[in-house]
Amino acid sequence: MSTPTNSMLLTGNQAVAWGARLARPKVVPVYPITPQTPILEQLTEFAADGSFDAEIITPESEHSVMSACIPASLVGTRVFTATASQGLLLMHELLHYASGARAPIVLVNVNRTVASPWAFWPDQTDSLSQRDTGWIQYYVESAQEALDSVLQAFRVAEQVLVPTMVNLDAFYVSHALEPVMVPKQELVDGYLPAFDPPHRLDTDKVESWGNVVSQDMFYRHRQDLGEAMARVPALAAQADHEWAQLTGRSYGVIERYRCDGARTVIVTMGSMCGTARDAVDAMREAGEAIGLVKVRLFRPLPALELREALTGVDEVIVLDRNYSPGHGGVLHQELRSALYGTVAPPRIHGLLAGVGGVNVSPAKIVEFVKRAVQNEAQSESQWVR
């Protein structure tokens, strides 16, 4: 099968598989789990027709998947995997190990509710609960952005040797069909150089990972990881800029939509951004000065970019499709932290909207905004439906 150069009608999962194929990983351990399974199915179809030259491994669990990803990456091989919900939670122990070992694996997580009770709808709690594992985290809005972000994720991860997670909402993105531009293989090969890490497990040049270390050595390892993370926002912006020069598509680490002159700004992540755009357009047509800030890079949180984007704004409405029990919306709390201490910070309203996959229409977002700006500043996230 030749690589298409025109628009294809793809689901978000299929777009992810195309991104993985174009990145040319050599090892792909994956365990199927709803709603991620179509990614594995598409990759196995590519492998069967000879268009995907990678070893696809299907271990007995997601814990074993990440156990296979780490050593494959440490021998200098490009590695891709995908999971969702409980599968990501089962990987938790090894997510820490991967970042500590500086293995630049790219993992796509299809955001889905976590048990109990069982459900299968979009909710970002699964990945946001991994925010302290030392992984870079992207959140994407569409199938096109999912494909492009897989390629950008490999570019950034392999520059800083930090594993990277690309997150897309279940069903709203993973199973929805839309036109997607699939780039030529030659274009991607020019954008994404071969993975050639400075250190690897090699019998001709013996090194080792995972030894017991002193307190000071552990401290220095964590410090090095922190310094690598600090480089990510600039490298992510550069990777996005160079991709835009090649394809005309750019997303930034955050995106400002109709924010010029805005006194009220919605802040959110993932597929909710598309709905929020429609709400912003409707309110702008009604003469209301409102905009949208889309957070694409969540970890490391681009605090400087967020402060700049929200300077001079009176009200910020944070829409969280997640819930941290006893704490509220995760993005709400992270944004409050990022803006703390700034001169004349905006009032920040945290709204728990779409938790568990509840549908949130543009009209509902307009209603949320009007209700929020009429109230006092909210220090805690509020449930809205």
C-alpha positions as CSV (number, residue, x, y, z in Angstrom):
1,M,0.0,0.0,0.0
2,S,1.4,3.4,-1.0
3,T,1.4,6.2,1.5
4,P,-1.5,8.5,0.5
5,T,-0.9,12.2,0.0
6,N,-4.6,13.3,0.0
7,S,-7.2,13.6,2.6
8,M,-8.5,10.3,4.1
9,L,-11.6,9.7,6.2
10,L,-10.2,8.3,9.4
11,T,-11.2,7.8,13.0
12,G,-8.9,9.2,15.7
13,N,-7.7,5.7,16.4
14,Q,-6.8,5.1,12.8
15,A,-5.1,8.5,12.6
16,V,-3.0,7.5,15.6
17,A,-2.0,4.2,13.8
18,W,-1.0,6.2,10.7
19,G,1.1,8.5,12.9
20,A,2.8,5.4,14.4
21,R,3.4,3.8,11.0
22,L,5.0,7.0,9.6
23,A,7.2,7.3,12.7
24,R,8.8,3.9,11.8
25,P,9.1,2.4,15.3
26,K,10.7,-1.0,15.4
27,V,9.0,-2.4,18.5
28,V,5.3,-2.0,19.3
29,P,4.1,-3.9,22.5
30,V,0.3,-3.4,22.9
31,Y,-2.5,-5.0,24.9
32,P,-6.0,-4.3,23.5
33,I,-8.5,-2.5,25.7
34,T,-11.7,-0.5,24.8
35,P,-11.6,2.1,23.3
36,Q,-8.0,1.7,22.2
37,T,-8.3,-1.7,20.4
38,P,-8.7,-0.3,16.9
39,I,-5.2,1.2,17.1
40,L,-3.8,-2.3,17.5
41,E,-6.1,-3.7,14.8
42,Q,-5.0,-1.0,12.3
43,L,-1.3,-1.5,13.1
44,T,-1.6,-5.3,12.6
45,E,-3.3,-4.7,9.3
46,F,-0.4,-2.5,8.2
47,A,2.0,-5.2,9.3
48,A,0.0,-7.9,7.5
49,D,0.1,-6.0,4.2
50,G,3.8,-5.3,4.5
51,S,3.6,-1.5,5.1
52,F,4.7,-1.5,8.7
53,D,8.1,-2.9,9.5
54,A,7.8,-3.4,13.3
55,E,7.7,-6.2,15.8
56,I,4.2,-6.1,17.3
57,I,4.1,-7.8,20.7
58,T,0.9,-8.6,22.5
59,P,1.8,-9.5,26.1
60,E,-0.6,-10.8,28.8
61,S,-1.3,-7.3,30.4
62,E,-0.5,-3.6,30.2
63,H,2.1,-4.0,33.0
64,S,3.9,-6.4,30.7
65,V,3.5,-4.1,27.8
66,M,5.5,-1.3,29.5
67,S,7.9,-4.0,30.8
68,A,8.6,-4.8,27.1
69,C,8.7,-1.1,26.0
70,I,11.4,-0.1,28.4
71,P,14.2,-2.5,27.5
72,A,13.4,-2.2,23.8
73,S,13.9,1.6,24.1
74,L,17.1,1.3,26.2
75,V,18.8,-0.7,23.4
76,G,18.3,2.3,21.1
77,T,15.1,1.2,19.4
78,R,12.1,3.5,18.6
79,V,9.1,2.2,20.6
80,F,5.4,3.0,20.3
81,T,2.5,1.7,22.4
82,A,-1.1,2.6,23.2
83,T,-3.6,2.0,26.0
84,A,-6.6,3.4,27.9
85,S,-8.1,3.8,31.3
86,Q,-7.4,0.7,33.5
87,G,-4.6,-0.3,31.2
88,L,-2.8,2.9,31.9
89,L,-3.4,2.5,35.6
90,L,-1.9,-1.0,35.5
91,M,1.2,0.5,33.9
92,H,1.6,3.1,36.7
93,E,4.6,1.5,38.5
94,L,6.5,1.2,35.2
95,L,5.7,4.7,34.0
96,H,8.0,5.9,36.8
97,Y,10.6,3.4,35.8
98,A,10.5,4.5,32.1
99,S,11.0,8.2,32.9
100,G,13.8,7.4,35.4
101,A,15.5,5.3,32.9
102,R,15.1,8.1,30.3
103,A,13.4,5.9,27.8
104,P,11.7,8.1,25.2
105,I,8.7,5.8,24.5
106,V,5.7,7.4,22.9
107,L,2.4,6.1,24.4
108,V,-1.1,7.1,23.1
109,N,-3.7,7.0,25.8
110,V,-7.4,7.0,24.8
111,N,-8.9,8.9,27.7
112,R,-11.7,6.8,29.3
113,T,-13.4,6.6,32.7
114,V,-11.7,4.6,35.5
115,A,-13.5,2.1,37.6
116,S,-15.5,1.7,39.8
117,P,-18.2,1.8,38.6
118,W,-17.5,0.6,35.1
119,A,-18.1,2.9,32.2
120,F,-16.6,3.5,28.8
121,W,-16.9,7.2,28.1
122,P,-14.4,10.0,27.8
123,D,-12.8,11.2,31.0
124,Q,-9.3,12.5,31.5
125,T,-8.8,11.2,35.1
126,D,-6.8,8.2,33.8
127,S,-3.9,10.2,32.4
128,L,-4.1,13.2,34.7
129,S,-3.6,10.8,37.6
130,Q,-0.2,10.0,36.0
131,R,1.0,13.6,35.9
132,D,3.7,13.1,38.5
133,T,5.3,10.0,36.8
134,G,7.7,12.1,34.8
135,W,6.1,11.8,31.4
136,I,5.5,14.6,28.9
137,Q,1.7,14.9,28.3
138,Y,-0.1,16.2,25.2
139,Y,-3.9,16.5,24.9
140,V,-5.4,16.7,21.4
141,E,-8.6,17.9,20.0
142,S,-9.1,16.0,16.7
143,A,-7.9,13.0,14.7
144,Q,-5.7,15.3,12.6
145,E,-4.0,16.6,15.7
146,A,-3.6,13.1,17.0
147,L,-1.7,12.0,14.0
148,D,0.5,15.1,13.9
149,S,1.1,14.9,17.7
150,V,2.4,11.4,17.6
151,L,5.1,12.5,15.2
152,Q,5.9,15.7,17.2
153,A,5.9,13.6,20.4
154,F,8.7,11.3,19.0
155,R,10.6,14.4,17.9
156,V,10.5,16.0,21.4
157,A,10.8,12.8,23.4
158,E,14.0,11.7,21.6
159,Q,15.6,15.1,22.0
160,V,15.3,15.2,25.8
161,L,15.1,11.4,26.4
162,V,11.8,11.6,28.3
163,P,8.8,9.4,27.6
164,T,5.7,11.1,26.1
165,M,2.0,10.4,26.4
166,V,-0.5,11.7,23.7
167,N,-4.0,11.7,25.0
168,L,-7.3,11.8,23.0
169,D,-10.8,11.6,24.3
170,A,-12.6,8.2,23.9
171,F,-15.3,8.1,21.1
172,Y,-15.5,11.8,20.6
173,V,-12.1,11.6,19.0
174,S,-11.1,7.9,19.0
175,H,-14.1,6.6,17.0
176,A,-15.3,9.8,15.2
177,L,-14.6,9.9,11.5
178,E,-13.2,13.1,9.9
179,P,-11.0,14.0,7.0
180,V,-7.3,13.7,7.9
181,M,-4.3,14.7,5.8
182,V,-1.8,11.9,5.9
183,P,1.7,13.2,5.0
184,K,4.2,11.4,2.7
185,Q,6.7,9.1,4.3
186,E,9.5,11.1,2.8
187,L,8.3,14.3,4.5
188,V,8.1,12.5,7.9
189,D,11.6,10.9,7.4
190,G,13.0,14.4,6.9
191,Y,11.2,15.7,10.0
192,L,11.9,12.8,12.3
193,P,15.5,11.7,12.2
194,A,16.5,8.1,13.1
195,F,16.7,7.4,16.9
196,D,20.3,7.4,17.9
197,P,20.6,7.9,21.7
198,P,24.0,8.6,23.2
199,H,23.7,5.7,25.7
200,R,22.2,2.3,25.2
201,L,22.4,-1.3,26.3
202,D,25.1,-2.7,24.1
203,T,27.2,-5.8,24.7
204,D,30.1,-4.1,22.9
205,K,30.0,-1.1,25.1
206,V,28.7,-2.2,28.5
207,E,26.4,0.1,30.5
208,S,23.7,-0.7,33.0
209,W,20.4,0.7,34.3
210,G,18.4,0.3,37.5
211,N,21.2,-0.2,40.0
212,V,20.9,0.7,43.6
213,V,22.4,4.2,44.0
214,S,23.3,6.6,46.8
215,Q,21.1,9.4,48.0
216,D,23.1,12.0,46.2
217,M,23.1,10.0,42.9
218,F,19.3,9.6,43.0
219,Y,19.0,13.4,43.7
220,R,21.1,14.2,40.7
221,H,19.1,11.8,38.5
222,R,15.9,13.6,39.5
223,Q,17.5,16.9,38.9
224,D,18.6,15.9,35.4
225,L,15.0,14.8,34.7
226,G,13.7,18.2,35.9
227,E,16.2,20.0,33.7
228,A,15.1,17.9,30.7
229,M,11.4,18.7,31.4
230,A,12.3,22.4,31.6
231,R,13.5,22.3,28.0
232,V,10.3,20.7,26.7
233,P,8.0,23.7,26.1
234,A,10.6,25.4,23.9
235,L,11.4,22.2,22.0
236,A,7.7,21.4,21.6
237,A,7.0,24.8,20.2
238,Q,10.0,24.4,17.8
239,A,8.8,20.9,16.7
240,D,5.3,22.4,16.1
241,H,6.7,25.3,14.2
242,E,8.8,23.1,11.9
243,W,5.8,20.8,11.3
244,A,3.8,23.9,10.3
245,Q,6.4,24.9,7.8
246,L,6.1,21.4,6.2
247,T,2.4,20.9,6.4
248,G,0.7,24.2,7.2
249,R,-0.7,22.8,10.4
250,S,0.2,24.3,13.8
251,Y,-1.1,23.8,17.3
252,G,1.4,25.4,19.7
253,V,1.9,24.3,23.3
254,I,-1.2,26.4,24.0
255,E,-3.6,28.0,21.5
256,R,-5.3,31.4,21.9
257,Y,-8.6,31.6,20.0
258,R,-10.4,34.9,19.6
259,C,-8.6,36.2,22.7
260,D,-7.9,39.7,21.4
261,G,-9.7,42.1,23.7
262,A,-11.3,39.3,25.6
263,R,-12.3,40.0,29.2
264,T,-13.5,36.4,29.8
265,V,-11.5,33.4,28.6
266,I,-12.5,29.7,28.7
267,V,-9.6,27.3,29.4
268,T,-9.9,23.6,28.6
269,M,-8.2,20.6,27.0
270,G,-9.0,17.9,24.5
271,S,-12.2,17.5,22.4
272,M,-14.0,20.0,24.6
273,C,-12.0,22.7,22.8
274,G,-14.0,22.2,19.6
275,T,-17.3,22.7,21.4
276,A,-15.9,25.7,23.3
277,R,-14.9,27.3,19.9
278,D,-18.6,27.2,18.8
279,A,-19.6,28.7,22.1
280,V,-17.0,31.5,21.8
281,D,-18.2,32.2,18.2
282,A,-21.8,32.5,19.4
283,M,-20.9,34.8,22.3
284,R,-18.7,37.0,20.1
285,E,-21.6,37.3,17.6
286,A,-23.7,38.5,20.5
287,G,-21.1,41.2,21.2
288,E,-19.5,39.5,24.3
289,A,-15.7,39.8,24.6
290,I,-14.8,36.2,25.2
291,G,-12.0,33.9,24.0
292,L,-10.6,30.4,24.4
293,V,-7.2,29.1,25.6
294,K,-6.6,25.5,24.6
295,V,-4.0,23.7,26.7
296,R,-2.3,21.2,24.4
297,L,0.9,20.6,26.4
298,F,-0.1,19.8,30.0
299,R,3.1,18.3,31.4
300,P,5.3,20.1,31.8
301,L,2.7,22.8,32.3
302,P,3.6,25.8,30.1
303,A,3.1,28.3,33.0
304,L,4.9,31.2,31.3
305,E,2.7,30.9,28.1
306,L,-0.4,30.6,30.2
307,R,0.4,33.7,32.2
308,E,1.1,35.7,29.0
309,A,-2.1,34.5,27.4
310,L,-4.3,35.4,30.4
311,T,-2.7,38.8,31.2
312,G,-5.3,41.5,31.4
313,V,-8.2,39.0,31.5
314,D,-10.9,39.6,34.1
315,E,-12.5,36.1,34.3
316,V,-11.2,32.6,33.5
317,I,-13.6,29.7,33.2
318,V,-11.9,26.4,33.4
319,L,-13.8,23.4,32.1
320,D,-12.5,20.1,33.5
321,R,-13.5,16.7,32.0
322,N,-12.0,15.0,35.1
323,Y,-12.4,14.9,38.8
324,S,-9.8,14.5,41.6
325,P,-11.9,13.6,44.7
326,G,-11.3,16.0,47.5
327,H,-9.5,18.4,45.2
328,G,-11.7,19.2,42.2
329,G,-10.8,19.7,38.6
330,V,-7.1,19.1,37.9
331,L,-6.7,21.7,35.2
332,H,-8.4,24.3,37.5
333,Q,-6.0,23.6,40.3
334,E,-3.0,23.6,38.0
335,L,-4.0,26.9,36.5
336,R,-4.5,28.5,39.9
337,S,-1.0,27.5,40.8
338,A,0.5,28.8,37.6
339,L,-1.2,32.2,38.0
340,Y,-0.5,32.6,41.7
341,G,1.6,35.7,42.5
342,T,1.0,37.4,39.1
343,V,0.1,41.1,39.0
344,A,-3.7,41.5,38.9
345,P,-4.6,37.9,38.3
346,P,-8.0,37.0,36.8
347,R,-10.8,35.5,38.9
348,I,-10.7,31.8,38.2
349,H,-13.9,29.7,38.1
350,G,-13.5,25.9,38.0
351,L,-16.4,24.0,36.4
352,L,-16.5,20.2,36.3
353,A,-18.1,19.7,32.9
354,G,-18.3,16.5,30.9
355,V,-17.0,14.3,33.7
356,G,-17.7,10.7,32.8
357,G,-18.4,11.6,29.2
358,V,-21.5,13.7,29.8
359,N,-22.3,15.6,26.6
360,V,-21.6,19.3,26.8
361,S,-23.1,21.4,24.1
362,P,-22.1,24.9,22.9
363,A,-25.3,26.2,24.4
364,K,-24.4,24.6,27.8
365,I,-20.9,26.3,27.7
366,V,-22.6,29.7,27.0
367,E,-24.8,29.0,30.1
368,F,-21.8,28.0,32.2
369,V,-19.9,31.2,31.3
370,K,-22.9,33.4,32.1
371,R,-23.5,31.7,35.4
372,A,-19.8,31.9,36.4
373,V,-19.3,35.5,35.7
374,Q,-22.3,36.4,37.7
375,N,-20.9,34.7,40.8
376,E,-18.0,35.5,43.1
377,A,-14.7,33.9,42.3
378,Q,-14.8,30.2,43.0
379,S,-11.9,28.7,45.1
380,E,-13.3,25.2,44.5
381,S,-14.4,23.4,41.4
382,Q,-18.2,23.4,40.9
383,W,-20.3,20.6,39.4
384,V,-22.3,21.7,36.3
385,R,-24.5,19.9,33.9
